[in-house]
Amino acid sequence: MSKIAGAQLYTIRDHVKTPEAIDESFRKLREIGYTTIQASGLGPIPADELAAIARSHELKIVLTHTSYARFTEDLDGVIKDHHTLGCGLAGIGGLPVPYRNEEGYYSFAKKFKEIADELGRNGLKFSYHNHQFEFQKHDGKLGMDILMEKTNPETFLFTLDTYWVQAGGADPGTWIRKLKGRIEAIHLKDMTIIDEKQIMAEIMEGNLSWPDIFRACEEAGVKWYLVERDAGPTEAFDSLRISYNNLKEAGFA
């Protein structure tokens, strides 16, 4: 298996707050070996400047996390920026708090079905990033199921986060397969236990079933494998380096 391991910039969000810091951070990512990235957690920077910095380090931006407000108030700008970035996936980092109830899931799905379809008419796709709360049942139905069933599978995709699926009491491999055809990007994030608490860990340093996760990704048609770690004891760049080296040994390059 040969897949490309990318970096989710949220992991190094404290190091990408200015254009100069972004440039230096991109240099470090290429030094580690990463060739793809997700734009998330960045400080203010115009899309054309970000695109130029990425190109200068031979990094491809494959996914963003874009704010709810920009999707709902400046969709034309979102479309323009993604074309400038050469990025086909416009993602959202999570469900806004007011929507985290049964009625809210249906309301969000209706609103973002229309947004995703408009992105589709402009050569882009929407990608929803999960946490654990989507695995709570509402009248017997998971929030994730509502989002799946009430949106267009051609334009409304999912960026599945392996850690948060596990934290929600679900199986990552099962959900990756369930999303076949709707999951172009995935967040690779491991989980371990320290002092009886769930802790995010570097890839293959924790307890998730990575052989099954990788098989499921192959079966589901995942294109972009993005390493992320929100928090943890290891320094952020060191964390990305450990995960990259572990993935490389597993057939990623």
C-alpha positions as CSV (number, residue, x, y, z in Angstrom):
1,M,0.0,0.0,0.0
2,S,1.4,3.4,-0.9
3,K,-0.6,6.4,0.3
4,I,0.3,10.0,0.9
5,A,0.4,11.1,4.5
6,G,-0.6,14.8,5.0
7,A,-0.5,17.2,7.9
8,Q,-3.5,18.8,9.5
9,L,-2.2,22.3,10.3
10,Y,-4.5,22.6,13.4
11,T,-1.8,20.4,15.0
12,I,0.7,23.3,14.7
13,R,-1.9,26.1,15.0
14,D,0.3,28.0,17.5
15,H,3.0,28.2,14.8
16,V,1.0,29.4,11.8
17,K,-0.3,32.8,13.0
18,T,1.6,35.1,10.6
19,P,2.7,34.7,6.9
20,E,6.4,34.4,8.1
21,A,5.5,31.7,10.6
22,I,3.5,29.9,8.0
23,D,6.5,29.9,5.7
24,E,8.8,28.6,8.3
25,S,6.3,25.9,9.4
26,F,5.8,24.7,5.9
27,R,9.6,24.4,5.5
28,K,9.6,22.1,8.6
29,L,6.7,20.0,7.3
30,R,8.5,19.4,4.0
31,E,11.7,18.6,6.0
32,I,9.7,15.9,7.8
33,G,8.4,14.5,4.5
34,Y,4.9,15.8,4.2
35,T,3.6,16.8,0.8
36,T,-0.1,17.5,1.5
37,I,-1.7,19.7,4.1
38,Q,-5.1,20.8,5.4
39,A,-5.4,24.5,6.0
40,S,-6.8,25.0,9.5
41,G,-6.0,27.1,12.5
42,L,-4.2,29.7,10.4
43,G,-3.8,33.3,11.2
44,P,-5.1,35.9,8.7
45,I,-3.6,35.5,5.3
46,P,-5.0,36.1,1.8
47,A,-5.7,32.9,-0.2
48,D,-3.3,33.9,-3.0
49,E,-0.4,34.5,-0.5
50,L,-1.1,31.2,1.2
51,A,-1.2,29.4,-2.1
52,A,2.1,30.9,-3.1
53,I,3.8,29.9,0.2
54,A,2.5,26.4,-0.2
55,R,3.8,26.1,-3.8
56,S,7.2,27.4,-2.8
57,H,7.5,24.4,-0.4
58,E,5.9,22.0,-2.9
59,L,2.9,21.4,-0.5
60,K,-0.6,20.7,-1.9
61,I,-3.6,22.1,0.1
62,V,-6.2,19.3,-0.2
63,L,-8.8,20.4,2.4
64,T,-9.7,23.5,4.5
65,H,-11.7,24.1,7.7
66,T,-13.8,27.1,6.9
67,S,-16.0,28.9,9.4
68,Y,-19.7,28.5,9.5
69,A,-20.1,32.3,9.1
70,R,-18.1,32.3,5.8
71,F,-20.2,29.4,4.4
72,T,-23.5,31.1,5.3
73,E,-22.5,34.8,4.6
74,D,-19.7,34.7,2.0
75,L,-20.1,31.5,0.0
76,D,-18.9,33.2,-3.2
77,G,-15.7,34.2,-1.4
78,V,-15.3,30.7,-0.1
79,I,-15.6,29.3,-3.7
80,K,-13.1,31.9,-5.0
81,D,-10.6,31.2,-2.3
82,H,-10.7,27.4,-2.8
83,H,-10.1,27.9,-6.6
84,T,-7.2,30.1,-5.7
85,L,-5.8,27.5,-3.4
86,G,-6.3,24.7,-5.9
87,C,-8.2,22.9,-3.1
88,G,-11.3,20.8,-4.0
89,L,-12.6,20.2,-0.5
90,A,-14.2,22.9,1.7
91,G,-14.6,21.6,5.2
92,I,-16.2,22.7,8.4
93,G,-14.5,21.8,11.7
94,G,-17.6,20.8,13.6
95,L,-21.3,21.3,14.2
96,P,-22.1,24.7,15.8
97,V,-23.4,24.3,19.4
98,P,-26.9,25.5,18.7
99,Y,-27.4,22.7,16.2
100,R,-26.4,19.9,18.6
101,N,-29.9,18.5,19.2
102,E,-32.4,16.5,17.2
103,E,-34.0,19.5,15.4
104,G,-30.6,21.1,14.9
105,Y,-29.2,18.2,12.9
106,Y,-32.1,18.3,10.5
107,S,-31.9,22.1,10.2
108,F,-28.1,22.0,9.6
109,A,-28.4,19.2,7.1
110,K,-31.0,21.2,5.1
111,K,-29.0,24.4,5.1
112,F,-25.7,22.7,4.2
113,K,-27.2,20.5,1.6
114,E,-27.9,23.7,-0.3
115,I,-24.5,25.1,0.4
116,A,-22.8,21.8,-0.6
117,D,-24.8,21.6,-3.8
118,E,-23.7,25.2,-4.7
119,L,-20.1,24.2,-4.1
120,G,-20.7,21.2,-6.4
121,R,-22.0,23.5,-9.1
122,N,-18.6,25.3,-8.9
123,G,-16.4,22.2,-9.0
124,L,-16.0,21.8,-5.2
125,K,-17.3,19.5,-2.5
126,F,-18.2,20.1,1.2
127,S,-16.7,17.9,3.9
128,Y,-18.0,17.6,7.4
129,H,-15.6,16.9,10.3
130,N,-17.1,14.9,13.2
131,H,-16.4,14.8,16.9
132,Q,-17.9,12.4,19.4
133,F,-21.3,14.1,19.9
134,E,-22.6,13.1,16.5
135,F,-22.8,9.5,17.9
136,Q,-25.5,10.4,20.4
137,K,-28.9,9.1,19.4
138,H,-31.8,11.4,18.8
139,D,-35.1,9.5,18.8
140,G,-33.1,6.3,18.0
141,K,-31.1,7.9,15.2
142,L,-27.4,8.9,15.4
143,G,-26.6,12.5,14.5
144,M,-24.2,11.2,11.9
145,D,-27.0,9.1,10.3
146,I,-29.2,12.2,10.0
147,L,-26.4,14.1,8.3
148,M,-25.8,11.3,5.9
149,E,-29.5,10.6,5.0
150,K,-30.6,14.3,4.6
151,T,-27.7,15.5,2.3
152,N,-26.5,14.8,-1.2
153,P,-23.8,12.1,-1.3
154,E,-22.3,13.7,-4.4
155,T,-21.5,17.0,-2.8
156,F,-21.8,16.5,1.0
157,L,-18.8,14.4,2.2
158,F,-17.3,13.6,5.5
159,T,-13.8,14.0,7.0
160,L,-13.9,11.2,9.5
161,D,-11.8,11.6,12.6
162,T,-10.6,8.3,13.9
163,Y,-10.1,9.4,17.5
164,W,-13.5,11.1,17.9
165,V,-15.3,8.1,16.3
166,Q,-13.7,5.9,19.0
167,A,-14.5,8.4,21.7
168,G,-18.1,8.3,20.6
169,G,-18.3,4.6,21.3
170,A,-18.2,3.6,17.6
171,D,-15.7,1.7,15.5
172,P,-13.6,3.7,13.0
173,G,-13.3,0.9,10.5
174,T,-17.0,0.3,10.4
175,W,-17.8,4.0,9.9
176,I,-15.1,4.4,7.2
177,R,-16.7,1.6,5.2
178,K,-20.2,3.0,5.9
179,L,-19.1,6.3,4.3
180,K,-17.7,4.6,1.1
181,G,-17.9,7.1,-1.7
182,R,-18.4,10.0,0.7
183,I,-15.0,10.1,2.4
184,E,-12.2,11.6,0.4
185,A,-10.2,12.8,3.4
186,I,-9.6,11.3,6.9
187,H,-8.1,12.6,10.1
188,L,-5.7,10.0,11.4
189,K,-5.5,10.4,15.2
190,D,-4.6,7.7,17.8
191,M,-6.0,7.2,21.3
192,T,-4.2,5.9,24.4
193,I,-5.1,5.7,28.1
194,I,-3.1,7.6,30.7
195,D,-4.2,7.7,34.3
196,E,-7.6,6.3,33.3
197,K,-8.2,9.1,30.8
198,Q,-8.5,9.0,27.0
199,I,-5.5,10.8,25.5
200,M,-4.7,11.7,21.9
201,A,-1.5,9.9,20.7
202,E,0.8,9.8,17.7
203,I,-0.3,7.3,15.0
204,M,0.4,3.7,16.0
205,E,1.5,4.8,19.5
206,G,-1.9,4.2,20.9
207,N,-4.7,1.5,20.8
208,L,-6.7,2.0,17.6
209,S,-6.8,-0.9,15.2
210,W,-4.7,0.6,12.4
211,P,-4.6,-2.4,10.1
212,D,-8.4,-2.5,9.9
213,I,-8.5,1.3,9.5
214,F,-6.1,1.2,6.6
215,R,-8.0,-1.6,4.9
216,A,-11.3,0.3,5.4
217,C,-9.7,3.4,3.9
218,E,-8.7,1.4,0.8
219,E,-12.1,0.0,0.4
220,A,-13.9,3.3,0.9
221,G,-11.7,5.2,-1.6
222,V,-10.0,7.7,0.8
223,K,-7.6,10.0,-1.1
224,W,-6.1,12.2,1.6
225,Y,-4.7,10.8,4.9
226,L,-4.2,13.8,7.3
227,V,-2.3,13.4,10.5
228,E,-3.7,15.4,13.4
229,R,-3.2,15.7,17.1
230,D,-5.2,18.4,19.0
231,A,-3.2,18.2,22.2
232,G,-0.7,16.0,24.0
233,P,2.6,15.9,25.9
234,T,4.8,15.7,22.7
235,E,5.8,19.0,21.0
236,A,3.6,19.5,17.9
237,F,6.3,19.2,15.2
238,D,7.8,16.2,17.0
239,S,4.3,14.6,17.1
240,L,3.9,15.1,13.4
241,R,7.4,13.6,12.8
242,I,6.7,10.5,14.9
243,S,3.4,9.9,13.1
244,Y,4.9,10.4,9.7
245,N,7.8,8.0,10.4
246,N,5.3,5.4,11.7
247,L,3.1,5.8,8.7
248,K,6.0,5.6,6.3
249,E,7.0,2.2,7.8
250,A,3.4,1.1,7.1
251,G,3.6,2.0,3.4
252,F,2.8,5.7,3.4
253,A,5.2,8.1,1.7
